[in-house]
Amino acid sequence: MSTVQWVFLVVAFVLANLPWLSQSCFLVLRCERKSPWLRLLEWFVLYFIVGGLAIALEHQVTGGAVHAQDWEFYAVTLSLFMVFAFPGFIFRHVR
């Protein structure tokens, strides 16, 4: 794997854990107490941000050709993003 791929995985891991490790909403709005639903919504939006970053990186690396994907691909990437978020979720709710 190239360095770009490793950096992308680290960024995805950090963004997946961000809602549970931060009291700020999207690192902008400071909240006194974030509800679990707000954390889940923030996590889901960050999933789409990571997906957009992945599409942009694929476009850059392949020279403009972005491969079409079926629903199975997105189900797997959502599951992977969920696994990435596990440490932050455990830190927030089990601690």
Buried (B, 14 or more C-beta within 10 A) or exposed (E): EEEEEEEBEEBBBBBBBBBBEBEEBEEEEEEEEBEEEEBBBBBEBBBEEBBEBBEEBEEEEEEEEEEEEEEEEEEEBEEBBEEBBEBBBEEBEEE
